[in-house]
Amino acid sequence: MQVAFKQKAELVQPLMFLLMVVTLFPLGVSPS
């Protein structure tokens, strides 16, 4: 159970990072 949770956490973490980058990138690029 612990191992399965750790694997899921390792899978979700890059996805959350990617989501944050995709959300913040347009704000940094556009002057407005």
PyMOL Python script that loads the backbone (N, CA, C, O; Angstrom):
from pymol import cmd

cmd.read_pdbstr("""\
ATOM      1  N   MET A   1       0.848  -1.202   0.000  1.00  0.00           N
ATOM      2  CA  MET A   1       0.000   0.000   0.000  1.00  0.00           C
ATOM      3  C   MET A   1       0.884   1.254   0.000  1.00  0.00           C
ATOM      4  O   MET A   1       0.644   2.205  -0.743  1.00  0.00           O
ATOM      5  N   GLN A   2       1.903   1.226   0.846  1.00  0.00           N
ATOM      6  CA  GLN A   2       2.809   2.368   0.947  1.00  0.00           C
ATOM      7  C   GLN A   2       3.567   2.588  -0.364  1.00  0.00           C
ATOM      8  O   GLN A   2       3.765   3.722  -0.799  1.00  0.00           O
ATOM      9  N   VAL A   3       3.988   1.478  -0.985  1.00  0.00           N
ATOM     10  CA  VAL A   3       4.750   1.557  -2.237  1.00  0.00           C
ATOM     11  C   VAL A   3       3.878   2.103  -3.360  1.00  0.00           C
ATOM     12  O   VAL A   3       4.331   2.925  -4.156  1.00  0.00           O
ATOM     13  N   ALA A   4       2.636   1.653  -3.426  1.00  0.00           N
ATOM     14  CA  ALA A   4       1.713   2.102  -4.473  1.00  0.00           C
ATOM     15  C   ALA A   4       1.450   3.599  -4.328  1.00  0.00           C
ATOM     16  O   ALA A   4       1.364   4.319  -5.323  1.00  0.00           O
ATOM     17  N   PHE A   5       1.324   4.060  -3.095  1.00  0.00           N
ATOM     18  CA  PHE A   5       1.086   5.485  -2.844  1.00  0.00           C
ATOM     19  C   PHE A   5       2.299   6.313  -3.265  1.00  0.00           C
ATOM     20  O   PHE A   5       2.156   7.400  -3.825  1.00  0.00           O
ATOM     21  N   LYS A   6       3.495   5.785  -2.989  1.00  0.00           N
ATOM     22  CA  LYS A   6       4.719   6.495  -3.347  1.00  0.00           C
ATOM     23  C   LYS A   6       4.861   6.585  -4.863  1.00  0.00           C
ATOM     24  O   LYS A   6       5.281   7.618  -5.384  1.00  0.00           O
ATOM     25  N   GLN A   7       4.515   5.518  -5.571  1.00  0.00           N
ATOM     26  CA  GLN A   7       4.586   5.525  -7.030  1.00  0.00           C
ATOM     27  C   GLN A   7       3.599   6.537  -7.598  1.00  0.00           C
ATOM     28  O   GLN A   7       3.919   7.250  -8.549  1.00  0.00           O
ATOM     29  N   LYS A   8       2.414   6.602  -7.029  1.00  0.00           N
ATOM     30  CA  LYS A   8       1.397   7.552  -7.504  1.00  0.00           C
ATOM     31  C   LYS A   8       1.859   8.989  -7.233  1.00  0.00           C
ATOM     32  O   LYS A   8       1.634   9.876  -8.056  1.00  0.00           O
ATOM     33  N   ALA A   9       2.496   9.217  -6.098  1.00  0.00           N
ATOM     34  CA  ALA A   9       3.002  10.548  -5.765  1.00  0.00           C
ATOM     35  C   ALA A   9       4.090  10.963  -6.748  1.00  0.00           C
ATOM     36  O   ALA A   9       4.144  12.121  -7.163  1.00  0.00           O
ATOM     37  N   GLU A  10       4.954  10.028  -7.122  1.00  0.00           N
ATOM     38  CA  GLU A  10       6.025  10.321  -8.075  1.00  0.00           C
ATOM     39  C   GLU A  10       5.461  10.609  -9.455  1.00  0.00           C
ATOM     40  O   GLU A  10       6.075  11.331 -10.240  1.00  0.00           O
ATOM     41  N   LEU A  11       4.293  10.050  -9.756  1.00  0.00           N
ATOM     42  CA  LEU A  11       3.653  10.279 -11.050  1.00  0.00           C
ATOM     43  C   LEU A  11       2.931  11.627 -11.064  1.00  0.00           C
ATOM     44  O   LEU A  11       2.933  12.325 -12.078  1.00  0.00           O
ATOM     45  N   VAL A  12       2.320  11.987  -9.951  1.00  0.00           N
ATOM     46  CA  VAL A  12       1.528  13.217  -9.863  1.00  0.00           C
ATOM     47  C   VAL A  12       2.418  14.459  -9.780  1.00  0.00           C
ATOM     48  O   VAL A  12       2.070  15.511 -10.316  1.00  0.00           O
ATOM     49  N   GLN A  13       3.562  14.338  -9.111  1.00  0.00           N
ATOM     50  CA  GLN A  13       4.424  15.503  -8.889  1.00  0.00           C
ATOM     51  C   GLN A  13       4.875  16.177 -10.186  1.00  0.00           C
ATOM     52  O   GLN A  13       4.757  17.398 -10.296  1.00  0.00           O
ATOM     53  N   PRO A  14       5.393  15.425 -11.185  1.00  0.00           N
ATOM     54  CA  PRO A  14       5.749  16.068 -12.462  1.00  0.00           C
ATOM     55  C   PRO A  14       4.543  16.667 -13.176  1.00  0.00           C
ATOM     56  O   PRO A  14       4.668  17.694 -13.844  1.00  0.00           O
ATOM     57  N   LEU A  15       3.373  16.035 -13.042  1.00  0.00           N
ATOM     58  CA  LEU A  15       2.169  16.561 -13.684  1.00  0.00           C
ATOM     59  C   LEU A  15       1.761  17.894 -13.062  1.00  0.00           C
ATOM     60  O   LEU A  15       1.341  18.812 -13.767  1.00  0.00           O
ATOM     61  N   MET A  16       1.885  17.996 -11.735  1.00  0.00           N
ATOM     62  CA  MET A  16       1.558  19.243 -11.052  1.00  0.00           C
ATOM     63  C   MET A  16       2.542  20.343 -11.450  1.00  0.00           C
ATOM     64  O   MET A  16       2.162  21.499 -11.634  1.00  0.00           O
ATOM     65  N   PHE A  17       3.823  19.958 -11.579  1.00  0.00           N
ATOM     66  CA  PHE A  17       4.843  20.915 -11.999  1.00  0.00           C
ATOM     67  C   PHE A  17       4.567  21.412 -13.415  1.00  0.00           C
ATOM     68  O   PHE A  17       4.677  22.605 -13.700  1.00  0.00           O
ATOM     69  N   LEU A  18       4.207  20.483 -14.293  1.00  0.00           N
ATOM     70  CA  LEU A  18       3.902  20.834 -15.681  1.00  0.00           C
ATOM     71  C   LEU A  18       2.686  21.758 -15.743  1.00  0.00           C
ATOM     72  O   LEU A  18       2.663  22.717 -16.515  1.00  0.00           O
ATOM     73  N   LEU A  19       1.682  21.460 -14.925  1.00  0.00           N
ATOM     74  CA  LEU A  19       0.475  22.282 -14.892  1.00  0.00           C
ATOM     75  C   LEU A  19       0.799  23.699 -14.423  1.00  0.00           C
ATOM     76  O   LEU A  19       0.269  24.675 -14.955  1.00  0.00           O
ATOM     77  N   MET A  20       1.674  23.802 -13.423  1.00  0.00           N
ATOM     78  CA  MET A  20       2.059  25.108 -12.898  1.00  0.00           C
ATOM     79  C   MET A  20       2.829  25.905 -13.949  1.00  0.00           C
ATOM     80  O   MET A  20       2.607  27.106 -14.103  1.00  0.00           O
ATOM     81  N   VAL A  21       3.738  25.236 -14.675  1.00  0.00           N
ATOM     82  CA  VAL A  21       4.519  25.904 -15.722  1.00  0.00           C
ATOM     83  C   VAL A  21       3.612  26.398 -16.838  1.00  0.00           C
ATOM     84  O   VAL A  21       3.758  27.526 -17.308  1.00  0.00           O
ATOM     85  N   VAL A  22       2.674  25.554 -17.265  1.00  0.00           N
ATOM     86  CA  VAL A  22       1.750  25.913 -18.346  1.00  0.00           C
ATOM     87  C   VAL A  22       0.858  27.082 -17.924  1.00  0.00           C
ATOM     88  O   VAL A  22       0.478  27.910 -18.752  1.00  0.00           O
ATOM     89  N   THR A  23       0.525  27.142 -16.630  1.00  0.00           N
ATOM     90  CA  THR A  23      -0.335  28.211 -16.126  1.00  0.00           C
ATOM     91  C   THR A  23       0.428  29.533 -15.999  1.00  0.00           C
ATOM     92  O   THR A  23      -0.113  30.594 -16.310  1.00  0.00           O
ATOM     93  N   LEU A  24       1.679  29.472 -15.543  1.00  0.00           N
ATOM     94  CA  LEU A  24       2.449  30.684 -15.285  1.00  0.00           C
ATOM     95  C   LEU A  24       3.179  31.206 -16.512  1.00  0.00           C
ATOM     96  O   LEU A  24       3.481  32.397 -16.591  1.00  0.00           O
ATOM     97  N   PHE A  25       3.469  30.323 -17.480  1.00  0.00           N
ATOM     98  CA  PHE A  25       4.265  30.727 -18.649  1.00  0.00           C
ATOM     99  C   PHE A  25       3.625  31.863 -19.450  1.00  0.00           C
ATOM    100  O   PHE A  25       4.325  32.819 -19.783  1.00  0.00           O
ATOM    101  N   PRO A  26       2.330  31.805 -19.775  1.00  0.00           N
ATOM    102  CA  PRO A  26       1.698  32.915 -20.514  1.00  0.00           C
ATOM    103  C   PRO A  26       1.749  34.236 -19.737  1.00  0.00           C
ATOM    104  O   PRO A  26       1.857  35.303 -20.341  1.00  0.00           O
ATOM    105  N   LEU A  27       1.673  34.169 -18.418  1.00  0.00           N
ATOM    106  CA  LEU A  27       1.726  35.385 -17.602  1.00  0.00           C
ATOM    107  C   LEU A  27       3.100  36.039 -17.700  1.00  0.00           C
ATOM    108  O   LEU A  27       3.211  37.265 -17.709  1.00  0.00           O
ATOM    109  N   GLY A  28       4.156  35.208 -17.775  1.00  0.00           N
ATOM    110  CA  GLY A  28       5.514  35.732 -17.872  1.00  0.00           C
ATOM    111  C   GLY A  28       5.825  36.243 -19.265  1.00  0.00           C
ATOM    112  O   GLY A  28       6.641  37.152 -19.418  1.00  0.00           O
ATOM    113  N   VAL A  29       5.190  35.676 -20.291  1.00  0.00           N
ATOM    114  CA  VAL A  29       5.474  36.046 -21.682  1.00  0.00           C
ATOM    115  C   VAL A  29       4.714  37.305 -22.079  1.00  0.00           C
ATOM    116  O   VAL A  29       5.291  38.221 -22.664  1.00  0.00           O
ATOM    117  N   SER A  30       3.429  37.354 -21.764  1.00  0.00           N
ATOM    118  CA  SER A  30       2.610  38.500 -22.168  1.00  0.00           C
ATOM    119  C   SER A  30       2.903  39.712 -21.279  1.00  0.00           C
ATOM    120  O   SER A  30       2.951  39.579 -20.056  1.00  0.00           O
ATOM    121  N   PRO A  31       3.098  40.892 -21.878  1.00  0.00           N
ATOM    122  CA  PRO A  31       3.386  42.103 -21.099  1.00  0.00           C
ATOM    123  C   PRO A  31       2.195  42.550 -20.250  1.00  0.00           C
ATOM    124  O   PRO A  31       2.375  43.195 -19.217  1.00  0.00           O
ATOM    125  N   SER A  32       0.994  42.213 -20.680  1.00  0.00           N
ATOM    126  CA  SER A  32      -0.205  42.546 -19.913  1.00  0.00           C
ATOM    127  C   SER A  32      -0.485  41.417 -18.947  1.00  0.00           C
ATOM    128  O   SER A  32      -1.455  41.478 -18.191  1.00  0.00           O
TER     129      SER A  32
END
""", "prot")
cmd.dss("prot")
cmd.show_as("cartoon", "prot")
cmd.util.cbc("prot")
cmd.orient("prot")
